Amino acid sequence: MTDKNQAMTDTHYNFAYLDEQTKRMIRRALLKGLAIPGYQVPFASREMPMPYGWGTGGVQVSAAVLTPEDRMKVIDQGADDTTNAVSIRKFFERTAGVDTTERTAEATVIQTRHRIPETELTEDQILVYQVPIPEPLRFLEPRETETRKMHALEEYGLMHVKLYEDIARHGNIATAYAYPVKVEGRYVMDPSPIPKFDNPKMEMAAIQLFGAGREQRIYAVPPYTRVVSLDFEDYPFEPSKADHACDLCGAQNSYLDEVIVDDAGGRMFVCSDTDFCTTRRDGGHVGRLGAPGTEDAA
Amino acid sequence: MASQILDGGFSDVPVQSARAFRAALSAMARPGRVYDISGAMPPAPLSPAAGSLLLTLADPGTPVFLAGAHDTPELRAWLIFHTGVPIAPREEAAFAVGTWTELLPLEPYRKGTPEYPDRSATLIVEVATLAASGARLTGPGIETARMLSLPELEPFRRNAALFPRGLDFYFTAGARLAALPRTTKVEAA
C-alpha cells in the first residue's frame, strides 16, 4: 500500500467496507460456488451504500476477495471512465486502500459490468461480474421453487425451446447478450449480460466470480472450465459483433460500440474496451477517424 | 493453558483473513496446487494452515467436527474463543478437521441436496506433507493434469460420482494447503 493510498483510506470503515462476519459468509459461498461450477449459491446479500442495480453483488464479492496487495480495475461496458466504474473504483480506494489501475494487464482483481476485457486474462487475475438476474430460466419460469427443481433435475428443455422459437420467429438465435451457457456439462448458467461475442472468452486462465446483490446469489467458474454456449447442430453458436473496424484504433477483432455523432445519420464505431483501444492507439494504431496517441478528439 | 487459548489468533483480523482467504480461494479454484496460508498459531495438533482456514471461514453459523486426536480441550477452547463455533458431530458439521483416518467414515457428513448441493461439509485433512506426486487430478481449474499426494483414491472417486452433491476437501500441512473439490477426477498416476 502506498502512502498516498494510506492517506486516502477512510479508517472509519473496516478493511474493504464489509464487516468480518459478512465477509466470512460470502467467502464460504464463493468456495462452494467454485466447487460446483455454474450453480447459484444463495447468500445473505447486504445493503450497500449504492442502489441495487449498480453492482452491489459484484462489490460484495470484490470486498470479500480483496487483499491490501491487490491492484483493482473496474469497468462498465468495457469503459473505465463511466460513472459506475469510477464510483466503485473510488469506493475501494477509500475503504480498502488498494491501488487501482485502468490497465487490464496490471490489474489483479477486475470488477466488470457486462464485458470481458479484450486482453487475455492470466492465472494471476480474478474477474468479478456484476449480475442483475442470475437465473437463466427466470424469464421462462418465474417461480424460484420450479427453476431450482429444474436445475436439480438438469431439466433444460425449456431453454432449448426458447432458442428454437427464436429460430422459428427470426430465422436465427436472436439472443445477443446474456446468452446462456452450460458449465462443465452440467449447470446452465447466465453469463451476465455480456455480449455473446464475449462468451468464448469464458474458458480462461483467470478465476471468474459472479455476484447478484438484489437476487442474493453467488456463482463461479474455475479456470479452464468448459463453458459451452447452447446451440443446435444446424444452427451453431456464432459470436457476433458490428461488422466494422474501430474508428479510433482500427482494431478488427474487438467488440464495438456504435456512436451517433450528428443528426444526419453520421455514426462511428469504437472499441467498447477503452483500455484496449487506448493501448493500441499508444502503440501507433490509427483508425478511420482517429489521430495517433490518446489526446485525439475524434 | 489460559494464555495458550487466548493467543494464536489473527493480530490484524481483516487483513490476515483476507490474505488467508485468497490462498483458500486460489486453492479451491486450482485443485492440487499448493499455496502458503498462515497467520494463526493454534494449539497442537492443529496445523497453522488448518487454524488459519478455520479462523477465516468458521463462525457461530458453522458447526465444526473435531476428529480423533484433534478433539482436545485446548483446541476446543481455542476454536470457541476465536471463532465462536459450535462443536458438533460429523452429521451436523460444516467443517471437519483431523487426520484422514480420524475423519473416516465419509458417509455421515452432509453432502447437500439435489436442490442445494452447496449445503455440504468441507473436510480439512491434516497430512504430513503435500507433494506433487501420487494421484493424477483432472477437471475444472486444471489445464491438463496436476499431481497431488492423496491418502487414498477410491473415496474421492465415489465422492466425485455424487456430483453435484458431495464433499469438498482441503489438505493442510504446516503452513501450506491444497484443495480437492468434488469436481476433480482422481486416478493413479
Interface residues (C-beta under 8 A of the other chain):
Chain A: N14 F15 A16 E20 Q21 K23 R24 M25 R27 R28 A29 L30 L31 K32 G33 L34 A35 I36 P37 Y39 V41 P42 A64 V65 L66 T67 P68 E69 E123 R148 K149 H151 A152 L153 E184 R186 Y187 A205 I207 A220 V221 P222 P223 Y224 T225 R226
Chain B: V13 P14 V15 S17 A18 R19 F21 R22 A24 L25 S26 M28 A29 R30 T56 L57 A58 D59 G61 T62 A94 T113 P114 E115 Y116 P117 D118 S120 T122 G139 P140 G141 I142 E143 F163 P164 D168 P181 R182 T183
